[in-house]
Amino acid sequence: MSDSAQGPRSDPQLAIWKAIIVGWLVVNIPVIVIMLSSLFVGFATEPKVWWLFFSVGFIFGWMWWSHSVPRWRQWATQRGADPDRLQWWAVMAGLVWRKGSVFEKTETRLKD
């Protein structure tokens, strides 16, 4: 019997390690780039107040993180990643904060 005669096949679950790699690429790497580029701009333009540029970069980096983490999590779970395992491994990989953490509460909420 052919595959089409059996009906549509469900896609395999997204592997947690793949979701974590994608999370690092779309969440953490941009945060690092935002922070470091603002620091370099600060050193290049006003070396005495580099900390101000870094602070602004930190704020924008955190805003990116707060915006992108919930979207990444939704993307992964919609592709079959187990939410509990995803959370555990994401915490271990430094991608997200533990549930209930003050920092975790800065994530922007998605509309259902």
C-alpha positions in Angstrom: 0.0 0.0 0.0 1.4 3.4 -0.9 1.9 6.2 1.7 -0.9 8.3 0.1 -3.4 5.5 0.5 -2.7 5.4 4.3 -3.7 9.0 4.7 -1.5 12.0 5.6 1.5 11.2 7.8 2.1 13.3 10.8 5.3 15.1 10.9 7.9 13.8 13.4 8.3 15.8 16.6 10.9 18.5 16.6 13.9 17.3 18.4 14.6 19.4 21.5 18.3 19.9 20.6 17.2 21.3 17.2 14.8 23.7 18.9 17.6 24.8 21.3 19.9 25.5 18.4 17.3 27.5 16.6 16.6 29.4 19.9 20.2 30.3 20.2 20.3 31.5 16.6 17.2 33.6 16.7 17.2 34.7 20.4 20.6 34.8 22.0 22.9 35.5 19.1 21.0 38.7 18.2 21.0 39.7 21.9 24.8 39.3 22.0 25.2 41.2 18.7 23.0 44.1 19.9 24.9 44.4 23.2 28.4 44.1 21.6 27.7 46.4 18.7 26.4 49.1 21.0 29.5 48.7 23.2 31.8 49.0 20.2 29.9 52.1 19.0 30.3 53.6 22.4 34.1 53.0 22.4 34.4 54.4 18.9 32.4 57.6 19.5 32.6 58.4 23.2 35.1 56.2 25.0 34.5 57.9 28.4 30.8 57.0 28.4 31.1 53.5 26.9 28.9 52.2 29.8 26.0 54.4 28.6 26.1 52.8 25.2 26.4 49.3 26.7 23.4 50.1 29.0 21.3 51.1 26.0 22.4 48.0 24.2 21.5 45.9 27.2 18.0 47.4 27.3 17.5 46.8 23.6 19.0 43.3 23.9 16.6 42.5 26.7 13.7 43.9 24.7 14.6 41.6 21.8 14.9 38.6 24.2 11.5 39.4 25.8 9.9 39.6 22.4 11.5 36.6 20.7 11.5 33.9 23.4 7.7 33.4 23.5 7.6 33.3 19.7 10.4 30.8 19.6 8.7 28.7 22.3 5.4 28.7 20.4 7.3 27.8 17.2 8.9 24.8 18.8 5.8 23.5 20.6 3.7 23.9 17.4 6.2 21.6 15.8 5.8 18.9 18.4 8.5 19.7 21.0 7.4 18.7 24.5 6.9 22.0 26.4 8.3 20.7 29.7 11.4 19.2 28.2 11.9 22.2 26.0 11.7 24.5 29.1 14.2 22.3 31.1 16.7 22.2 28.3 16.3 25.8 27.4 17.1 26.8 31.0 20.2 24.4 31.0 21.3 26.0 27.7 21.0 29.6 29.0 18.2 30.4 26.6 15.4 31.1 29.1 15.0 31.6 32.8 13.4 29.2 35.2 9.6 29.3 35.4 8.5 31.8 38.0 11.7 33.8 37.9 11.5 37.5 38.1 13.4 37.6 34.8 11.0 35.1 33.2 8.2 37.4 33.9 9.7 40.0 31.5 8.7 37.8 28.5 6.0 39.4 26.4 2.8 37.4 26.4 1.4 36.2 23.1 -2.3 36.6 22.4 -4.1 33.3 22.3 
